[in-house]
Amino acid sequence: MKNIIEINDSKNITTILNRAFMTVAQQYNYTKDNAPEFPAFINHNIIEKQLISGLKMYGYKMNTEIVACAGYSYNKDQVYFIERLATLPEYRHLRRV
């Protein structure tokens, strides 16, 4: 699991989310105007607030680039939520040999 790293940089996370979800936004004609909270258009301030509130983010690193991310959070009742799951388009559907 040496390729899994914790990510705390809201700008890096935001870049991954924006790039990963832009393909979906284009496919379904989402824009900043009709879907302002969609991950393709999210800004780092929102991610920073989530990190401060307890969101834990992890990335999958290939060579020197983080190509995917996923996070989790939980509430006071110990209910866990998987959040911000994304893979950069050029790394989707890869098989490990």
N, C-alpha and C positions, 0 to 999 in steps of 0.2 A: 504494500500500500504506500510505497514511497512516492507515488504520483499524486496522492491525495494531500492537499495542503489546506490549512485554514486561511481564509481571506478576511481581512478586516478593513481593506481599503474600499470605501464606498464608490470612488470614481472608477476603479478597476471593475468592480461588480456591475456597476451601471453600464459600462462599455460592453461587457459580455451580454447582459440582458438586452440592451438596445440592438446589438447586432443579431443576436439569436432570434429575437421576436420580430424583427423587421420583415422577415420573409412571410410571416403569418399576417402581419399588418398589410403588406402589399397584396397578398392573396385574397384577403377579405375586405379590402378597401378601407381599412381603419386609418384614421388620421388623428393628428393632435386635436383637431376640432371635434370629431365625432366619438373619439375614445381616448380622452386625455390621460387616463390612468393606466392604459395598456402598457405592458412592460417595454414595448419598443420606444415609448416616449417618456418613460420615467426619468427623473433627474436624481443626481446623487444625494441631494438633500433628503429625499424620502428614504433612500436606503440608509443613510447615516442615522436618521431617527430610528429606523427599525433595528439597526445594530446596537444603538444605545439602549433600546427597549428589550434587548435580549436575543435578537436574531443571531444565530450562529451560521456562518457561511463557509462552505468548503469548495475547493476547486480541484479539477483534474488537470494535471500539467503534463503536456507532451513536449519534450525537449525543453524549451524555455518559455513556452506560451501556455497560459491557462485557457483551455478550450471548452470547458464546461463548468457549471457551478450548480450547487444545490444548498439549500439551507433548511434549518428547522427552528421552530420556536415552540414554546409551551406556555400554557396559562396556569393560573394558580391551582387549578384542579388537576394538574399534571396530565393534561390533554396535549399531545404533541401535534404539530402541524408541519408538513413538508411545504417549503416555500421556495420561490425563486429558482426553480429547476430549469436549466437552459443549457443547450449545446450549440456551439457555433455551427452555422450551416455546413461549412466545408468539412466538418468532422463528424457529421451525422452518418449513421449506417456503416461505420467502420467495423471491421471484424478484427479481433485480436487473434493472432496466429501463434 
